[in-house]
Amino acid sequence: GQNIDQPTEMTATEGAIVQINCTYQTSGFNGLFWYQQHAGEAPTFLSYNVLDGLEEKGRFSSFLSRSKGYSYLLLKELQMKDSASYLCAIMDSNYQLIWGAGTKLIIKP
Amino acid sequence: ETGVTQTPRHLVMGMTNKKSLKCEQHLGHNAMYWYKQSAKKPLELMFVYNFKEQTENNSVPSRFSPECPNSSHLFLHLHTLQPEDSALYLCASSQDNTGSGANVLTFGAGSRLTVL
C-alpha cells in the first residue's frame, strides 16, 4: 500500500531551527512536495524535490533521499508567522498526489 | 481578483437540504480539483477535471455531484448529506493534469461545511 508518515505536531522556539520529517512508501515516485497551511487558509506551495539533495529557498530548505524514502523540511530563524501545518505529498507513478496528514508546527516566543 | 476563490466560506445544512459550493480560478489553469480535508487526516482527492473533462472520481458517494461548465469554474452540488460529510472542502487548480512532475496546485481557502 501507499503510506506517508509525518509527525502530528511539533513545537519550536522563535529564532530557532526545526526539521519536519516525512517518510513514504508509494507506488513509484515522480516528486515530493511541501505545502504550508495556516489555520483557516489555503495550503500554499513551498517546495518540490525530484532529485536527491537539498533545495534551499530563503529560510526554508527541503531535502530528499529517494533510496531511503525520506524527506525533511528545514525551517531556520523561526518566526511566529511560521506557526502552521506543513503538508508532505508524493506524486506517484500515475502522477497522482498522495498526501500525508500534515504536521502542526507551534512556535513559542 | 486573483488566485482561487471559493464561496461560501462557511455553510451549515441539514441532511435533507440541497446546496452548492462554488470555485473560480483566475490563473488560466486547465485542471481543477475538489479535495476533502478532515481534521488530522490526509487530503482526500474527490474529483479532477482536466480541460473541462472529468478525469478522476475517487469512489465519491453520489450525494456529491461535481460540475465544470468551463475551465475557470467548478461546482460541487450537495444533497442528502450525512453528518460525517462535515469537513473543509478545498478547491485547487493547476496548469494541467497531464502527467507533469512539477504539477503545482494553487488552492482556495476552502468551504467549511457542517451537516446537522
Boltz contact constraints between the chains, C-beta under 6 A:
constraints:
  - contact:
      token1: [A, 30]
      token2: [B, 101]
      max_distance: 6.0
  - contact:
      token1: [A, 31]
      token2: [B, 101]
      max_distance: 6.0
  - contact:
      token1: [A, 41]
      token2: [B, 109]
      max_distance: 6.0
  - contact:
      token1: [A, 42]
      token2: [B, 107]
      max_distance: 6.0
  - contact:
      token1: [A, 42]
      token2: [B, 108]
      max_distance: 6.0
  - contact:
      token1: [A, 42]
      token2: [B, 109]
      max_distance: 6.0
  - contact:
      token1: [A, 43]
      token2: [B, 107]
      max_distance: 6.0
  - contact:
      token1: [A, 45]
      token2: [B, 104]
      max_distance: 6.0
  - contact:
      token1: [A, 48]
      token2: [B, 102]
      max_distance: 6.0
  - contact:
      token1: [A, 50]
      token2: [B, 101]
      max_distance: 6.0
  - contact:
      token1: [A, 95]
      token2: [B, 99]
      max_distance: 6.0
  - contact:
      token1: [A, 99]
      token2: [B, 42]
      max_distance: 6.0
  - contact:
      token1: [A, 99]
      token2: [B, 43]
      max_distance: 6.0
  - contact:
      token1: [A, 100]
      token2: [B, 42]
      max_distance: 6.0
  - contact:
      token1: [A, 101]
      token2: [B, 40]
      max_distance: 6.0
  - contact:
      token1: [A, 101]
      token2: [B, 41]
      max_distance: 6.0
  - contact:
      token1: [A, 101]
      token2: [B, 42]
      max_distance: 6.0
